[in-house]
């Protein structure tokens, strides 16, 4: 391996050729003994090839050394991942009733792999669980023997315990497992829990169980909606989780991204992904006291029970776990509340196009977010747009939405009239007031006049209830006759709602040149 490929601990060499070392002249680690060092080597040049990794030690005829120790050798791949950036981080719109306003939003993929994303309004796509039938396989147990005693265990608490159902330990266990050596046939167990008002953000679970052999290399966790007292549509799915703790089948699993649930009843299924031929079985320990609904169980024909392809009460209908204990032992941890809660809570005044897509590495996708105030009451309306993706760092990005439905109005001071000598300019001051409930900009313009009329400004910004002033100048023509007049209409139009406007008039009358005649007395 050449020196430039040693990323953290370069060679000290070359080795001296003067003391009969067979590696003399080659670059190497040499000199006085050194402490353990973490050497990282770039193996990109060998990608796709069959290789053999070796460490070579050469000694010479001089000073003796104790030798080398090499430990913890790992070969791993650096997999390209997708990284997401959503801009802007929040969206706001202030508009009148019965108006649609569209704002741009951009999803950028800053990673090296394709970014797959979908957007939901405080809810995610749900799908019913599906089951594949298979032939029965003998030798798998429906439950542990009743004589297999179980000791009560305390739940692990890496985070706040939201739900604890680890008491009243029963006398058996329900198998909950996928069997790769049987074509991924499965036995699923699930138990229900209730989320209170305000919702939960669940970051992991503890399931108490035991192996016939074990341990399981990876685990799957599913969270279902409730469908009349049994598992319904699938809301969250976490595959191939490695347990953060596994004490003889008592497993703690951390979710790669939180499960955010609003108030309601849900079902948790914890499944060991383990070959029967080499790993045996995992049994989810049962609970002697029932809370809520009894635990449910299903299979895909592996054991030919009454619960092939359907969920049923594990003990009383499916006959697993000894057919006696009604519940399972588990706990949930995380934090109360959260954003982007499931299931659906549609935002009726917001929509986004498109709602799903794939953004290649290094590129961006433009989206349009529409705020629709049709039929809404005036005031502030809020919601959260949720961008879920396969991004490595931020798989769920919340984008807060704020819609202010306002009334728009404007008032101008009453009509004014002045006289001016021909060839001069007459100045008026007009007062303007924002009578709406939102900050606004008003465009100002004269119309209908024959004489030259100019305004001191073309627009004015005002907060709700605020008043301001501007001037109007009218030039009386030099050729105007005495008592000629001209009327200009001054209009203020709301930019927030172009249908909201107000007008006033200024009328200017010309007066002729005055002469004084002095007569002798």
KOLTI-326646 format. One line per 4 residues: number of its first residue (from 0); for each residue x, y, z of C-alpha. Coordinates in steps of 0.1 Angstrom, whole numbers. Example, Ala and Ser with C-alpha at 12.3 -4.5 7.8 and 13.67 -1.06 7.14 Angstrom:
0 = 123 -45 78  137 -11 71
This chain:
0 = 0 0 0  15 33 -11  21 61 14  -6 85 0
4 = -32 58 8  -24 59 45  -48 86 56  -40 89 93
8 = -7 71 102  19 75 74  51 54 71  82 64 90
12 = 106 46 65  125 39 44  140 9 63  178 10 64
16 = 195 -14 40  226 -17 62  216 -43 87  204 -72 65
20 = 167 -65 69  149 -83 40  126 -53 36  155 -28 35
24 = 148 2 13  110 -1 16  88 24 33  75 11 66
28 = 67 19 102  100 17 120  121 32 148  113 30 185
32 = 81 13 195  50 34 193  17 33 211  -14 19 195
36 = -25 41 166  -56 41 145  -45 36 109  -70 44 82
40 = -62 32 47  -79 42 15  -86 10 -5  -105 27 -34
44 = -78 16 -59  -89 -20 -52  -126 -16 -56  -142 -45 -74
48 = -111 -67 -70  -105 -98 -50  -77 -89 -26  -58 -102 4
52 = -49 -79 33  -16 -86 51  8 -69 75  45 -77 69
56 = 72 -76 96  109 -75 87  137 -78 113  174 -71 110
60 = 206 -83 126  209 -54 151  188 -44 181  160 -67 192
64 = 124 -55 196  93 -72 211  74 -72 178  40 -60 167
68 = 5 -62 180  -24 -57 156  -60 -55 167  -95 -45 155
72 = -90 -48 118  -122 -36 99  -128 -33 62  -158 -11 54
76 = -173 7 25  -182 44 24  -217 44 9  -229 76 -9
80 = -258 91 9  -284 118 1  -285 151 21  -315 174 20
84 = -318 212 22  -353 228 21  -356 265 14  -371 286 27
88 = -372 270 62  -407 285 68  -435 300 47  -458 329 55
92 = -486 346 35  -509 375 43  -539 377 20  -576 386 19
96 = -604 361 20  -611 340 -12  -577 344 -27  -550 319 -37
100 = -514 329 -34  -485 306 -45  -450 307 -30  -419 289 -43
104 = -400 263 -23  -369 244 -32  -356 209 -22  -318 206 -28
108 = -298 174 -26  -264 181 -12  -254 145 -11  -239 120 -35
112 = -269 96 -38  -304 102 -52  -328 119 -28  -362 104 -26
116 = -388 126 -9  -425 130 -2  -444 158 15  -474 156 38
120 = -494 181 58  -488 168 94  -495 133 82  -477 106 62
124 = -488 80 37  -504 49 53  -507 15 38  -524 -17 51
128 = -501 -45 61  -499 -73 36  -492 -110 42  -479 -138 20
132 = -492 -173 26  -467 -202 28  -467 -239 37  -465 -250 73
136 = -430 -259 86  -428 -283 116  -405 -278 146  -414 -242 155
140 = -430 -236 188  -462 -217 195  -450 -207 229  -426 -215 257
144 = -435 -243 282  -456 -230 311  -429 -243 334  -403 -219 320
148 = -405 -193 347  -397 -156 340  -384 -130 365  -397 -95 365
152 = -374 -70 349  -371 -32 350  -374 -13 317  -343 4 303
156 = -348 42 303  -324 58 278  -350 86 273  -382 96 291
160 = -405 66 296  -437 75 278  -455 41 284  -445 12 307
164 = -462 -21 304  -435 -43 320  -453 -53 352  -475 -83 360
168 = -451 -107 343  -469 -138 329  -457 -174 325  -451 -177 288
172 = -441 -160 256  -454 -153 221  -431 -159 191  -425 -128 170
176 = -400 -135 143  -391 -134 106  -373 -166 94  -349 -159 65
180 = -341 -197 62  -378 -203 56  -382 -178 28  -389 -149 52
184 = -420 -166 66  -431 -148 97  -449 -149 131  -459 -114 142
188 = -471 -103 177  -484 -68 185  -499 -51 215  -518 -18 218
192 = -510 15 236  -528 48 239  -512 82 231  -528 111 252
196 = -537 146 240  -508 165 227  -492 135 211  -459 117 216
200 = -425 116 198  -413 80 203  -376 74 199  -374 38 209
204 = -388 8 226  -380 -19 251  -394 -54 246  -389 -81 273
208 = -384 -116 259  -362 -146 257  -344 -169 232  -343 -206 227
212 = -308 -199 214  -302 -163 202  -293 -135 199  -311 -120 170
216 = -287 -100 147  -313 -75 136  -349 -65 145  -380 -50 128
220 = -404 -26 145  -439 -17 131  -464 7 144  -500 3 132
224 = -532 24 136  -561 8 155  -588 -8 135  -616 -17 158
228 = -595 -33 185  -568 -48 162  -538 -36 142  -549 -16 111
232 = -530 5 86  -492 6 89  -480 40 100  -442 35 108
236 = -418 8 97  -382 3 109  -363 -25 94  -329 -41 103
240 = -324 -24 136  -294 -35 157  -303 -36 194  -287 -10 216
244 = -290 -35 244  -299 -72 244  -299 -90 278  -309 -126 271
248 = -338 -114 249  -347 -82 267  -340 -58 238  -338 -20 236
252 = -342 -7 201  -336 30 191  -355 43 161  -334 58 133
256 = -360 86 131  -388 94 156  -423 81 154  -445 112 160
260 = -481 102 168  -511 123 177  -536 113 204  -552 78 198
264 = -547 41 201  -519 23 182  -503 -11 180  -466 -19 185
268 = -450 -50 168  -414 -60 176  -400 -87 154  -367 -106 156
272 = -351 -112 122  -333 -145 129  -328 -179 112  -344 -208 130
276 = -318 -233 119  -289 -214 136  -305 -189 160  -336 -206 172
280 = -365 -185 183  -373 -153 202  -404 -152 224  -420 -119 235
284 = -428 -123 272  -465 -123 280  -483 -102 307  -508 -117 331
288 = -530 -85 332  -547 -70 302  -545 -33 295  -567 -20 266
292 = -571 -48 240  -555 -82 243  -523 -86 223  -528 -98 187
296 = -509 -123 166  -507 -133 129  -487 -156 107  -484 -164 70
300 = -491 -201 71  -459 -213 88  -478 -230 116  -513 -233 102
304 = -530 -216 131  -565 -199 130  -546 -166 124  -531 -172 90
308 = -531 -139 71  -553 -122 97  -548 -106 132  -564 -123 161
312 = -561 -123 199  -529 -142 205  -540 -163 234  -577 -169 230
316 = -579 -172 192  -545 -179 178  -535 -202 207  -499 -190 211
320 = -480 -182 243  -496 -211 261  -530 -196 253  -533 -180 288
324 = -518 -145 292  -536 -117 275  -509 -90 270  -472 -85 262
328 = -443 -68 282  -429 -36 266  -422 1 272  -419 31 250
332 = -396 61 254  -393 95 238  -409 129 246  -444 144 248
336 = -456 165 219  -438 170 186  -443 181 150  -453 163 119
340 = -476 140 140  -494 111 124  -520 100 113  -534 126 90
344 = -545 161 101  -550 178 67  -543 215 64  -573 225 42
348 = -559 258 31  -524 245 20  -513 224 -9  -479 217 -26
352 = -470 206 -61  -454 181 -66  -458 161 -34  -433 135 -41
356 = -402 131 -63  -365 122 -67  -338 148 -68  -304 137 -83
360 = -272 143 -64  -261 179 -65  -294 192 -81  -326 210 -69
364 = -363 206 -74  -386 235 -75  -420 232 -58  -451 255 -55
368 = -469 259 -22  -504 274 -25  -522 292 3  -559 292 -3
372 = -580 315 19  -613 307 3  -640 307 30  -616 312 58
376 = -622 335 87  -599 365 93  -570 359 116  -539 337 118
380 = -539 301 106  -509 278 112  -498 243 101  -467 223 93
384 = -455 210 60  -434 178 65  -407 168 40  -398 131 46
388 = -369 116 26  -341 91 26  -316 119 36  -289 106 59
392 = -289 135 83  -324 150 83  -349 124 71  -378 146 83
396 = -378 183 78  -407 203 92  -416 236 74  -439 258 95
400 = -467 275 76  -485 307 86  -515 321 68  -528 355 79
404 = -563 362 65  -567 400 67  -592 427 58  -579 454 36
408 = -591 490 35  -580 526 30  -595 560 36  -585 594 21
412 = -592 629 35  -623 647 20  -623 666 -13  -604 699 -14
416 = -606 731 -35  -583 760 -40  -577 790 -64  -545 798 -81
420 = -532 825 -104  -524 814 -139  -489 802 -143  -485 792 -107
424 = -486 758 -89  -512 750 -62  -502 724 -35  -527 701 -16
428 = -519 678 14  -539 646 14  -542 624 45  -544 585 40
432 = -553 559 66  -549 521 66  -583 509 78  -574 472 73
436 = -560 446 97  -527 440 80  -497 461 71  -501 473 35
440 = -487 493 7  -510 516 -12  -503 527 -48  -512 564 -54
444 = -522 579 -88  -541 609 -102  -567 606 -129  -593 627 -149
448 = -573 659 -148  -565 682 -177  -539 703 -159  -505 689 -150
452 = -508 671 -117  -480 655 -97  -478 635 -65  -450 636 -40
456 = -448 598 -40  -463 570 -60  -468 546 -30  -470 547 8
460 = -466 518 34  -488 519 65  -493 496 94  -529 487 105
464 = -546 519 117  -517 541 108  -522 574 89  -498 593 67
468 = -498 622 43  -486 631 8  -488 662 -14  -505 669 -47
472 = -493 697 -69  -515 712 -97  -499 736 -123  -524 763 -134
476 = -516 769 -171  -504 803 -182  -531 805 -208  -560 796 -185
480 = -589 821 -184  -601 836 -152  -624 812 -133  -613 782 -154
484 = -612 751 -132  -598 715 -133  -606 685 -110  -581 657 -104
488 = -592 624 -87  -566 609 -64  -569 571 -59  -552 549 -33
492 = -552 512 -41  -542 484 -17  -515 460 -29  -528 434 -4
496 = -562 434 -20  -565 454 -53  -602 456 -49  -598 477 -18
500 = -593 514 -28  -604 549 -19  -605 582 -38  -607 619 -32
504 = -607 650 -54  -588 683 -57  -604 711 -76  -583 741 -88
508 = -598 774 -101  -577 799 -121  -577 836 -113  -566 863 -138
512 = -537 887 -134  -547 917 -112  -538 953 -121  -540 985 -99
516 = -548 1017 -117  -537 1049 -101  -556 1080 -111  -547 1116 -103
520 = -567 1134 -77
